[in-house]
Amino acid sequence: MFKIVTVSEVQKKIGQMAKNVRYNEILVTSRGKGSMLILPYFEGCDDFVSEYRENYEMSVNRENLKRKYRESMKSGKGTLVI
């Protein structure tokens, strides 16, 4: 379960949070909206972080990607032969 804290709390209590993050993920809020997630680090987690970032980017750009896909489908089949 996430522990939810404000940006101000992070600034004041970062040392304590660094110790406790191994027990609970921390969701940082700004003006009542989630803005970042603090997770524990472990050796080799880079692949998981990269996958998360990719999913994040796709989620943020979902509507734009859908619009581009629709435009591409409307344009019909291309003439490029490989």
N, C-alpha and C positions, 0 to 999 in steps of 0.2 A: 504494500500500500504506500502511496506517495505521502510524503510530508510536504505540506504546502507552506511556503514562506514568501515574504515580500523581498524586493531588491534591498530595501533598507536593512532587513534582518541579515541578509547575506553579507552585506558590508560590515555589519557589527559582529557577526558570529561565524565568520568563514572558518576559523580554526576548529571550532566545535563541530561544525558541519562536516569538515573534512574527516574527522574521526568517526562520525555517526553515519556517513553515507554508505558504509559497507552493510548497514542493517536496514536502511530505508532509502529509497530513491527520493530526491528532493525536487519538487516542482516549484520554480521561482515565478512569482507573479509580479506584474507591474500594472497598477491601476485596475486590479481585479482580474486581469487576463493572464493566462499562462504565457511566459516568454521564453523560458529555458528549463531544461531538465538536467539535474546533476546526478550522475551515475558513478558507481565505483569503477576504478580502472584496474585492469588486470593485463598481464603480459599476453599479447596476441589478440587483443580485442579490436585491433585496427579494422579487420574485415567487417566486423559487426557494425562498427561506427560508419564505415563507408556505405554499407547497405542501408543503414538508418538514414543517412544523409540523402541517398538516392530516393528512398521512399518519401522523405520529407519534401524534396524538390518536386517530385511528381504530384504529391498532394497539394502543395502550394500552387502549382501551375496546371492543375487538372483542367480547369475551364479553357485555358489557352490551348492546351494539348488537344482537347476535344474539338475545339474550333478548327485548328489546323488539320486534324484528321478528317473532319467533314469537308473542308475545302479540298483536300487531297482526293477524297473519294469522288467529289463532284467533278473534278477535272478529268476523270476517266483514266483508262489504262495508258501508260506511257509507251513511247515508241522505242525506247532504249533496249537493245538486244545485247546480251552478254554471252 
